[in-house]
Amino acid sequence: MVQLPEKHAKDPIIQIQGSSESSLLFLVTKQGNMYIIDAWNGVVVHQCKITDNCVFATAPDLSSPNTFVGVTNRGQVLRVKIGTDLISVLQNQPDQHIQSLADELASRMSIEAQEPAVAVPTFASQQAGDEESEIEEQLKAINLQSDQETLVQVLMSCAAAGKLDKFTRTAYYTQNLPFLESFLVEGDNPGAVPTVLGALFDCDADEPSIKHLLDAVGGKCPTVEVIETANKRNQLRLLLPWLEERSKADTTEEIHTTLAKIYIDFNHDPDTFLEENQFYNGAEIGRYLEDRGDPQLAFIAYKKDNVDEKVLEFTSRHHMLAKQVKYLLQRQDAELWGKVLDSYEDPYEEQRFFDEITEQIENCEAEEISVVIRAFMNASKEMGMIQVLEKVVLGGSSFASNTSLQNLLLLTLIKGTTPANKDKVMRTLQRLDNYAVDLGPIALQYDLPEEAIFVFEKHEDYCSAVNVMLDDMHSLPKATTYAEKVNRADVWSAVGKAQLEESHLEDAIDCYMNAEDATVMSVLISAARAHGNCYPALVKYLKLIKETCAGEQQRVDTELIWIYLVTGATEALKTHLDSQQTLSPEVLKAIYQKGQEDGQVSAGSETAALLSEYVG
């Protein structure tokens, strides 16, 4: 039984021809491989490729010993003859059994002439071609025993004549690849590697031979041309070790792009490579993956070079909304956000976009959130912005207490208030606690007085809050109740002023008393004199001021004496005159004289008589 190499296990045998003269069998496969077998023991003594085309049939050539002919599927006629070259090849093998067989074959065949051991194609048109004849003559000239330098020189001048491809095939078929390696490396001809490599691919050369050749030339050869050569023949996989080694020090785009394709084709952790490698062509790999029906990996490739228009088009076409939003967040480009926001015409699709942003926004960095908000503002997408801000500020994210974001959310809600959502502003105010007092006046501009009051109260600006009740809501009862609640001097004064403006003098005096406000004493005295019936309340106010404001005692004593004098309050006047220490007799006399001049004090009254006693 003949054991063929494993790599040709799926290459069916077409026919087996035999030679009685040499006791050899010629086994030919469909893919053009030929195995020369010793009929006595079944040992494969030689293997080579006789054509790149599929073999259709073979038959012995009765006109010549040790020869057979064949026909390929393209109509090519093959004529294969075993000559002295085979004997020479076998004699140079390290296996002693093969060397002995070579001597035995020479004896069997009685070979005297020097004949080639390769296929010489003859086409059906009978145009054998001068080139093939020339190649045959060149091969005959090669002396397998000559030194390496001579062989490199022979190479076999073929490159200059454009025949390196054919000689490469011949070298492979005759197992003379080391000479090619010497030609490329020692002869300093790395530029010829793509041609040699292409020929080896076309010969279906074994992988170890190709990898060994690439390792030998290393990075000296034209990388891009080597990649193109392998790609045309769908053999990129064979370049993997060589490319990986090159990629360590070479950032050439073609190297890394080709590696990406290989990793993708063989599922060699392509996700990691696409995410971490920075040198492949993202657009090319993206298209490559799209053609393979892998949009998830294609997205990774497209986003690598920030080709915004392509990424947006691609994610929209493949309904990859989550990845599109994530890309936009990472890009931090307000203008790019704006293009997307402006592109939506369908409200339903726009809402889906808002929902996806809301889903991702709470895990974003501050700058990413800031860019999104600016984009929403520029695009006048208030409802979307509110939705996003509510997620960030009210959703418990790390930015929940951010003053700027709280202000922006409330400002947007305030400006967008309608009768239907008016309560939302107050509910949001009640949930937040780090917004600015400046929102109060803005709330008033949009007719939200209760909300403005809440803002002012939040910041303990009670005077501004009561002024809203007075100036905007025009509610003295509400303001008075509020003053009683907070019990602050500035609030009482504000309510007192409003009461005074409404001519509620006694209520005004009560408010100012609660405020212990001495600054309005002159105003209250003038008002009381004008009304004439509010002196009892004014007296209470003046006594309070005398107790709390030391600097106003003389003035207060003067006003109290005047009130007692004109109102005939004799006992009160006597008590006050006995206790006061601020007024001199001269001042008391002036008060008495003024009262008489104004006609408000009668000379015969008890108070006048009492005062005159003190004046003397």
VMD Tcl script that draws the C-alpha trace (Angstrom):
set ca {
  {0.00 0.00 0.00}
  {1.32 3.45 -0.98}
  {1.15 6.10 1.78}
  {0.68 9.61 0.32}
  {1.42 12.85 2.26}
  {-1.46 13.99 4.47}
  {-1.81 17.38 2.75}
  {-2.75 15.57 -0.50}
  {-5.13 13.15 1.18}
  {-8.12 14.83 -0.47}
  {-6.45 14.97 -3.89}
  {-8.00 12.05 -5.85}
  {-5.78 9.77 -7.94}
  {-6.54 9.97 -11.66}
  {-4.46 7.10 -13.04}
  {-1.31 5.05 -12.42}
  {1.12 4.48 -15.28}
  {3.95 1.97 -15.18}
  {7.32 1.46 -16.85}
  {8.58 -2.09 -17.34}
  {12.08 -0.82 -18.17}
  {12.55 0.96 -14.82}
  {10.02 -0.91 -12.65}
  {8.61 2.50 -11.64}
  {4.99 3.54 -11.18}
  {3.81 7.06 -12.01}
  {0.84 8.01 -9.81}
  {-0.90 11.21 -11.05}
  {-3.53 13.13 -9.02}
  {-6.31 15.42 -10.14}
  {-4.50 18.54 -8.91}
  {-1.39 17.80 -10.97}
  {0.81 16.11 -8.39}
  {2.96 13.19 -9.52}
  {4.43 10.49 -7.27}
  {7.21 8.23 -8.59}
  {6.98 4.88 -6.80}
  {9.33 1.88 -6.74}
  {7.09 -0.98 -7.92}
  {9.14 -3.55 -5.95}
  {8.48 -2.15 -2.48}
  {5.88 0.65 -2.84}
  {8.24 3.38 -1.62}
  {7.62 6.94 -2.90}
  {11.03 7.92 -4.23}
  {10.08 11.36 -5.57}
  {7.17 13.81 -5.69}
  {6.63 16.89 -7.79}
  {3.91 18.99 -9.39}
  {3.65 18.67 -13.15}
  {0.90 21.24 -13.80}
  {-1.18 23.90 -12.07}
  {-4.30 22.72 -13.89}
  {-6.50 19.74 -13.13}
  {-5.41 16.53 -14.89}
  {-8.17 14.86 -16.89}
  {-6.47 11.64 -18.10}
  {-3.04 10.00 -18.67}
  {-1.65 7.27 -20.95}
  {1.76 5.65 -21.65}
  {3.84 7.07 -24.49}
  {4.61 3.96 -26.53}
  {7.14 5.82 -28.62}
  {9.52 6.42 -25.71}
  {10.43 4.36 -22.64}
  {9.87 5.75 -19.11}
  {7.46 8.33 -20.56}
  {3.73 9.08 -20.33}
  {1.40 11.77 -21.63}
  {-1.60 13.49 -20.08}
  {-4.37 16.00 -20.80}
  {-5.60 18.78 -18.43}
  {-9.07 20.24 -18.15}
  {-7.90 23.24 -20.20}
  {-6.76 21.12 -23.10}
  {-3.09 21.27 -22.17}
  {-1.07 18.21 -23.31}
  {1.59 16.99 -20.88}
  {4.56 14.77 -21.74}
  {6.57 13.52 -18.76}
  {9.82 11.61 -19.18}
  {12.08 10.23 -16.47}
  {15.73 10.97 -17.22}
  {19.11 11.31 -15.57}
  {18.09 14.35 -13.51}
  {15.92 12.10 -11.36}
  {18.89 9.79 -10.77}
  {21.00 12.78 -9.71}
  {18.32 14.04 -7.32}
  {17.93 10.63 -5.71}
  {21.68 10.19 -5.38}
  {21.85 13.44 -3.38}
  {19.22 12.35 -0.86}
  {20.45 11.61 2.71}
  {18.49 8.35 2.84}
  {20.91 5.53 1.95}
  {18.02 3.35 0.75}
  {17.06 6.03 -1.78}
  {20.70 6.36 -2.89}
  {20.91 2.61 -3.48}
  {17.65 2.75 -5.40}
  {19.09 5.51 -7.60}
  {22.00 3.27 -8.61}
  {19.62 0.37 -9.27}
  {17.37 2.58 -11.43}
  {20.35 3.75 -13.48}
  {21.21 0.12 -14.13}
  {17.62 -0.80 -15.03}
  {17.21 2.14 -17.38}
  {20.68 1.94 -18.99}
  {20.68 5.73 -19.08}
  {23.40 7.36 -21.13}
  {21.87 10.63 -22.40}
  {21.24 13.67 -20.16}
  {17.46 14.11 -20.14}
  {15.26 16.38 -18.00}
  {13.10 15.01 -15.19}
  {10.35 17.62 -15.48}
  {7.13 18.07 -17.37}
  {7.50 19.90 -20.63}
  {4.04 21.25 -21.54}
  {2.92 20.98 -25.14}
  {-0.36 22.69 -25.95}
  {-2.94 21.22 -28.29}
  {-2.19 23.97 -30.76}
  {1.32 22.47 -31.07}
  {2.80 25.89 -30.26}
  {5.38 24.48 -27.89}
  {6.90 27.96 -27.48}
  {10.49 29.11 -27.54}
  {10.31 30.10 -23.85}
  {9.79 26.56 -22.62}
  {12.67 25.36 -24.75}
  {14.88 28.10 -23.39}
  {13.97 27.19 -19.82}
  {14.76 23.57 -20.53}
  {18.17 24.55 -21.86}
  {18.81 26.72 -18.77}
  {17.93 23.83 -16.51}
  {20.23 21.51 -18.39}
  {23.00 24.02 -17.71}
  {22.57 23.80 -13.93}
  {25.18 21.62 -12.36}
  {23.79 20.43 -9.06}
  {27.32 19.96 -7.78}
  {28.41 23.55 -8.49}
  {29.03 26.03 -5.72}
  {26.25 28.20 -4.23}
  {27.58 31.45 -5.70}
  {27.42 30.08 -9.24}
  {23.83 28.93 -8.74}
  {22.78 32.33 -7.43}
  {24.34 33.96 -10.49}
  {22.40 31.62 -12.76}
  {19.13 32.54 -11.03}
  {19.19 30.24 -12.88}
  {19.79 36.00 -14.81}
  {16.33 34.66 -15.08}
  {14.92 37.41 -12.84}
  {16.13 40.11 -15.23}
  {14.54 38.25 -18.14}
  {11.18 38.08 -16.35}
  {11.31 34.30 -16.04}
  {11.74 34.07 -12.26}
  {8.19 32.78 -11.85}
  {8.83 29.78 -14.07}
  {12.18 29.04 -12.54}
  {10.66 29.21 -9.05}
  {8.16 26.56 -10.05}
  {10.95 24.44 -11.44}
  {13.02 24.87 -8.28}
  {10.11 23.74 -6.18}
  {9.27 20.77 -8.39}
  {12.92 19.66 -8.28}
  {13.28 20.31 -4.55}
  {15.87 23.04 -5.02}
  {14.31 25.78 -2.87}
  {17.55 26.41 -0.91}
  {19.02 27.89 -4.08}
  {16.11 30.32 -4.30}
  {16.65 31.29 -0.67}
  {20.32 32.00 -1.40}
  {19.33 34.07 -4.40}
  {16.93 36.19 -2.33}
  {19.00 36.59 0.82}
  {22.67 36.23 -0.06}
  {22.16 37.73 -3.48}
  {20.43 40.71 -1.86}
  {17.31 40.41 -4.00}
  {14.43 40.91 -1.49}
  {12.44 42.74 -4.14}
  {11.96 39.43 -5.95}
  {10.16 37.84 -2.98}
  {6.61 38.68 -4.18}
  {7.26 36.98 -7.54}
  {8.83 33.92 -5.92}
  {6.09 33.73 -3.30}
  {3.36 33.99 -5.96}
  {4.90 31.14 -7.91}
  {5.10 28.98 -4.80}
  {1.45 29.67 -4.02}
  {0.54 28.71 -7.59}
  {2.51 25.50 -7.19}
  {0.53 24.66 -4.06}
  {3.83 24.59 -2.19}
  {3.77 23.16 1.31}
  {3.37 25.61 4.19}
  {6.74 24.89 5.86}
  {8.58 25.83 2.66}
  {6.72 29.12 2.34}
  {7.08 30.03 6.03}
  {10.78 29.14 5.99}
  {11.36 31.36 2.97}
  {9.54 34.29 4.61}
  {11.48 33.87 7.83}
  {14.72 33.87 5.89}
  {14.06 37.19 4.13}
  {12.48 38.78 7.24}
  {11.53 42.42 6.87}
  {13.79 43.18 3.93}
  {11.21 42.38 1.27}
  {8.49 44.80 0.08}
  {5.79 44.09 2.63}
  {2.86 45.59 0.76}
  {3.62 43.63 -2.42}
  {3.97 40.38 -0.45}
  {0.57 40.98 1.13}
  {-1.03 41.75 -2.23}
  {0.46 38.59 -3.71}
  {-0.92 36.42 -0.92}
  {-4.28 38.19 -0.93}
  {-4.83 37.63 -4.65}
  {-4.40 33.91 -4.08}
  {-6.40 33.78 -0.85}
  {-3.30 32.72 1.08}
  {-3.06 35.45 3.74}
  {-3.20 32.84 6.48}
  {0.29 31.62 5.58}
  {1.69 35.06 6.28}
  {0.44 35.14 9.90}
  {3.69 34.36 11.80}
  {5.70 36.58 9.49}
  {3.21 39.47 9.81}
  {3.04 39.15 13.58}
  {6.79 39.46 13.79}
  {6.79 42.47 11.44}
  {4.02 44.21 13.39}
  {6.13 44.41 16.54}
  {8.30 47.15 15.08}
  {6.50 48.24 11.92}
  {3.35 50.39 12.04}
  {2.69 50.07 8.31}
  {-1.08 50.13 7.87}
  {-1.14 47.25 5.40}
  {0.57 44.90 7.90}
  {-1.92 45.57 10.67}
  {-4.91 45.60 8.34}
  {-3.92 42.20 6.97}
  {-3.44 40.84 10.48}
  {-6.93 42.05 11.33}
  {-8.37 40.15 8.36}
  {-6.56 36.95 9.35}
  {-7.69 37.19 12.97}
  {-11.24 37.79 11.78}
  {-11.22 34.91 9.30}
  {-9.94 32.43 11.87}
  {-11.74 33.93 14.86}
  {-8.42 34.54 16.60}
  {-9.73 36.89 19.32}
  {-10.57 39.61 16.77}
  {-12.44 41.73 19.35}
  {-9.31 42.37 21.39}
  {-7.18 43.09 18.33}
  {-9.69 45.55 16.87}
  {-10.14 47.35 20.19}
  {-6.44 47.62 21.09}
  {-4.58 47.93 17.78}
  {-4.28 51.50 16.50}
  {-2.64 50.94 13.11}
  {-5.11 49.06 10.93}
  {-7.42 50.78 8.44}
  {-10.73 51.05 10.27}
  {-12.83 51.82 7.21}
  {-11.41 48.91 5.20}
  {-11.84 46.40 8.03}
  {-15.31 47.76 8.71}
  {-16.36 47.05 5.12}
  {-14.66 43.67 5.29}
  {-16.70 42.73 8.35}
  {-19.90 44.09 6.86}
  {-19.41 41.84 3.85}
  {-18.99 38.94 6.26}
  {-22.23 39.85 8.02}
  {-20.67 40.82 11.37}
  {-21.97 44.32 12.22}
  {-20.87 44.14 15.86}
  {-17.19 43.82 14.97}
  {-17.64 46.20 12.04}
  {-18.75 48.90 14.48}
  {-15.52 48.48 16.47}
  {-13.51 48.94 13.30}
  {-15.44 51.94 12.01}
  {-15.28 53.85 15.29}
  {-11.51 53.32 15.57}
  {-10.68 56.18 13.17}
  {-13.58 58.40 14.30}
  {-15.09 58.41 10.82}
  {-18.19 60.07 12.21}
  {-20.41 60.10 9.14}
  {-19.73 56.41 8.44}
  {-20.26 55.37 12.06}
  {-23.57 57.23 12.28}
  {-24.79 55.88 8.94}
  {-23.71 52.36 9.84}
  {-25.26 52.31 13.30}
  {-28.51 53.76 11.98}
  {-28.70 51.23 9.14}
  {-28.11 48.31 11.48}
  {-30.39 49.68 14.22}
  {-27.49 49.86 16.70}
  {-28.90 52.74 18.72}
  {-27.09 51.87 21.95}
  {-23.70 51.77 20.24}
  {-24.44 55.01 18.40}
  {-25.22 56.83 21.65}
  {-22.14 55.38 23.33}
  {-20.00 56.56 20.41}
  {-21.48 60.06 20.59}
  {-20.89 60.24 24.34}
  {-17.26 59.23 23.93}
  {-16.65 61.68 21.05}
  {-17.71 64.67 23.22}
  {-18.52 66.75 20.15}
  {-21.52 69.06 20.59}
  {-21.64 69.78 16.86}
  {-21.82 66.07 16.06}
  {-24.58 65.66 18.62}
  {-26.42 68.51 16.96}
  {-26.34 66.83 13.57}
  {-27.93 63.73 15.02}
  {-30.56 65.63 17.00}
  {-31.52 67.67 13.94}
  {-31.82 64.57 11.78}
  {-34.87 63.16 13.55}
  {-38.21 63.80 11.87}
  {-40.21 60.98 13.42}
  {-41.17 61.87 17.05}
  {-41.30 58.20 17.96}
  {-37.74 57.56 16.76}
  {-36.55 60.76 18.43}
  {-38.06 59.61 21.73}
  {-36.27 56.27 21.41}
  {-33.05 58.21 20.97}
  {-33.78 60.26 24.10}
  {-34.57 57.09 26.03}
  {-31.24 55.52 25.07}
  {-29.32 58.61 26.12}
  {-31.18 58.58 29.42}
  {-30.25 54.94 29.90}
  {-26.53 55.62 29.51}
  {-26.09 59.13 30.85}
  {-25.83 58.40 34.56}
  {-22.62 56.43 34.03}
  {-20.92 59.21 32.07}
  {-18.17 61.62 33.02}
  {-18.92 65.26 33.78}
  {-17.56 66.53 30.46}
  {-19.61 64.01 28.48}
  {-22.78 65.15 30.25}
  {-21.91 68.80 29.70}
  {-21.50 68.26 25.95}
  {-24.85 66.47 25.72}
  {-26.65 69.26 27.56}
  {-25.08 71.94 25.37}
  {-26.16 70.02 22.29}
  {-29.73 69.77 23.54}
  {-29.79 73.49 24.31}
  {-28.39 74.42 20.90}
  {-30.93 72.19 19.18}
  {-33.82 73.52 21.31}
  {-34.71 70.00 22.43}
  {-36.04 71.04 25.85}
  {-38.10 67.94 26.51}
  {-35.20 65.65 25.75}
  {-32.90 67.75 27.90}
  {-35.35 67.60 30.82}
  {-35.53 63.83 30.47}
  {-31.74 63.51 30.55}
  {-31.28 65.97 33.40}
  {-33.92 64.26 35.50}
  {-32.04 61.00 35.09}
  {-28.76 62.59 36.15}
  {-30.04 64.84 38.92}
  {-32.93 62.82 40.31}
  {-31.67 59.34 39.52}
  {-29.09 59.13 42.26}
  {-26.01 59.50 40.09}
  {-22.75 60.94 41.33}
  {-23.81 64.27 39.80}
  {-27.12 64.47 41.68}
  {-25.92 67.35 43.88}
  {-24.28 69.30 41.07}
  {-25.50 72.91 41.37}
  {-25.18 73.72 37.69}
  {-27.17 70.67 36.62}
  {-29.87 71.30 39.22}
  {-30.14 74.92 38.10}
  {-30.33 73.89 34.46}
  {-33.04 71.31 35.09}
  {-35.17 73.74 37.10}
  {-34.58 76.58 34.66}
  {-35.68 74.39 31.75}
  {-38.75 73.21 33.65}
  {-39.67 76.77 34.61}
  {-39.34 78.09 31.07}
  {-41.33 75.18 29.67}
  {-44.16 75.40 32.19}
  {-47.69 74.83 30.92}
  {-50.93 74.45 32.89}
  {-50.59 70.72 32.43}
  {-47.13 70.39 33.99}
  {-47.09 73.32 36.38}
  {-46.98 71.06 39.45}
  {-43.80 69.41 38.15}
  {-41.72 72.48 38.96}
  {-42.76 72.46 42.60}
  {-42.27 68.71 42.94}
  {-38.76 69.04 41.55}
  {-37.95 71.97 43.81}
  {-39.02 69.92 46.78}
  {-36.73 67.03 45.79}
  {-33.60 69.13 45.23}
  {-31.57 71.16 47.65}
  {-28.57 72.59 45.85}
  {-29.98 75.11 43.39}
  {-29.36 78.87 43.30}
  {-31.58 81.59 44.80}
  {-31.48 83.29 41.38}
  {-34.20 80.89 40.26}
  {-36.70 82.79 42.43}
  {-36.92 85.94 40.27}
  {-36.97 83.74 37.13}
  {-39.93 81.81 38.50}
  {-41.75 85.13 38.99}
  {-41.12 86.03 35.35}
  {-43.00 82.89 34.36}
  {-45.88 83.55 36.79}
  {-44.85 80.97 39.37}
  {-45.08 82.94 42.65}
  {-45.48 79.93 44.93}
  {-42.41 78.35 43.39}
  {-40.51 81.61 43.81}
  {-41.50 81.73 47.49}
  {-40.26 78.15 47.91}
  {-36.89 79.06 46.37}
  {-36.48 82.11 48.61}
  {-37.46 80.17 51.69}
  {-35.01 77.41 50.75}
  {-32.26 80.01 50.88}
  {-33.70 81.69 54.01}
  {-34.40 84.85 52.04}
  {-37.66 85.40 53.91}
  {-37.93 89.06 53.03}
  {-37.93 88.26 49.29}
  {-40.51 85.56 49.95}
  {-42.91 87.94 51.76}
  {-42.40 90.56 49.06}
  {-43.70 88.03 46.53}
  {-46.85 87.71 48.63}
  {-47.18 91.48 48.82}
  {-46.08 92.66 45.39}
  {-46.98 89.74 43.13}
  {-49.81 87.97 44.95}
  {-51.18 91.15 46.60}
  {-52.20 89.21 49.67}
  {-51.73 91.13 52.95}
  {-53.40 88.38 55.00}
  {-51.02 85.76 53.54}
  {-48.05 88.02 54.18}
  {-49.16 88.76 57.75}
  {-49.61 85.08 58.49}
  {-46.19 84.42 56.99}
  {-44.63 87.15 59.15}
  {-46.13 85.53 62.22}
  {-44.68 82.20 61.09}
  {-41.09 83.31 60.52}
  {-41.16 86.19 63.08}
  {-38.28 88.12 61.55}
  {-37.77 91.87 61.83}
  {-37.22 92.44 58.11}
  {-40.36 90.51 57.27}
  {-42.46 92.42 59.82}
  {-41.13 95.71 58.47}
  {-42.05 94.72 54.92}
  {-45.58 93.84 56.01}
  {-45.78 97.03 58.07}
  {-44.85 99.11 55.06}
  {-47.58 97.43 53.02}
  {-50.13 98.00 55.81}
  {-49.14 101.66 56.00}
  {-49.52 102.05 52.24}
  {-53.00 100.62 52.57}
  {-53.73 103.11 55.40}
  {-54.02 100.32 57.94}
  {-52.17 102.46 60.47}
  {-52.76 100.46 63.60}
  {-51.84 97.20 61.85}
  {-48.77 98.92 60.43}
  {-47.75 100.14 63.89}
  {-48.20 96.62 65.27}
  {-45.94 95.23 62.52}
  {-43.25 97.81 63.17}
  {-43.45 97.09 66.86}
  {-42.84 93.41 66.13}
  {-39.89 94.48 64.04}
  {-38.66 96.94 66.71}
  {-38.02 99.19 63.75}
  {-37.11 102.75 64.81}
  {-36.32 103.90 61.27}
  {-39.99 104.60 60.51}
  {-40.77 106.52 63.71}
  {-41.13 109.86 61.93}
  {-43.40 108.34 59.32}
  {-45.62 106.75 61.94}
  {-45.80 109.96 64.00}
  {-46.80 111.97 60.94}
  {-49.40 109.39 59.98}
  {-50.79 109.29 63.52}
  {-51.05 113.08 63.67}
  {-52.82 113.06 60.31}
  {-55.35 110.44 61.42}
  {-55.64 111.71 64.99}
  {-57.17 108.52 66.32}
  {-54.16 106.20 66.47}
  {-52.30 107.77 69.37}
  {-52.79 104.77 71.73}
  {-51.07 102.44 69.26}
  {-48.38 105.01 68.60}
  {-47.71 105.38 72.32}
  {-47.10 101.62 72.58}
  {-44.70 101.84 69.66}
  {-42.81 104.81 71.14}
  {-42.45 103.18 74.54}
  {-41.05 100.06 72.87}
  {-38.57 102.12 70.87}
  {-37.50 103.98 74.04}
  {-36.69 100.64 75.68}
  {-34.89 99.06 72.72}
  {-33.19 102.03 71.07}
  {-31.13 104.09 73.51}
  {-30.23 106.66 70.90}
  {-33.85 107.58 70.32}
  {-34.88 108.30 73.97}
  {-34.91 112.12 73.79}
  {-36.94 112.09 70.62}
  {-39.33 109.52 72.03}
  {-39.81 111.51 75.24}
  {-40.61 114.60 73.22}
  {-43.23 112.78 71.12}
  {-44.82 111.10 74.15}
  {-45.15 114.43 76.00}
  {-46.70 115.95 72.91}
  {-49.22 113.12 72.58}
  {-50.18 113.26 76.28}
  {-50.46 117.04 76.06}
  {-52.77 117.16 73.05}
  {-54.86 114.15 74.12}
  {-55.38 115.41 77.70}
  {-53.81 112.32 79.28}
  {-52.97 114.08 82.57}
  {-51.99 111.04 84.62}
  {-49.84 109.61 81.83}
  {-48.20 112.98 81.35}
  {-47.48 113.37 85.09}
  {-46.00 109.87 85.27}
  {-43.85 110.44 82.23}
  {-42.65 113.86 83.39}
  {-41.64 112.38 86.73}
  {-39.68 109.56 85.11}
  {-38.04 111.19 82.08}
  {-34.53 112.50 82.38}
  {-33.71 113.54 78.86}
  {-35.68 116.79 78.47}
  {-34.63 120.09 80.01}
  {-37.17 122.68 81.18}
  {-36.36 124.72 78.12}
  {-37.35 121.82 75.83}
  {-40.56 121.25 77.79}
  {-41.37 124.95 77.49}
  {-40.85 124.83 73.74}
  {-43.25 121.89 73.51}
  {-45.86 123.78 75.52}
  {-45.52 126.95 73.42}
  {-45.75 125.00 70.15}
  {-48.92 123.31 71.32}
  {-50.52 126.66 72.09}
  {-49.37 128.14 68.78}
  {-50.83 125.20 66.85}
  {-54.07 125.52 68.80}
  {-53.88 121.90 69.89}
  {-53.22 122.78 73.59}
  {-55.71 124.85 75.63}
  {-54.15 127.02 78.30}
  {-56.81 126.02 80.79}
  {-56.49 122.30 80.34}
  {-55.16 120.10 83.11}
  {-52.28 118.83 80.96}
  {-51.30 122.39 80.09}
  {-51.40 123.41 83.70}
  {-49.39 120.34 84.68}
  {-46.75 120.99 82.04}
  {-46.53 124.69 82.99}
  {-45.66 123.65 86.54}
  {-42.67 121.68 85.24}
  {-41.67 124.51 82.93}
  {-41.98 127.09 85.76}
}
mol new
graphics top color blue
foreach p $ca { graphics top sphere $p radius 0.5 }
foreach p [lrange $ca 0 end-1] q [lrange $ca 1 end] { graphics top cylinder $p $q radius 0.2 }
display resetview
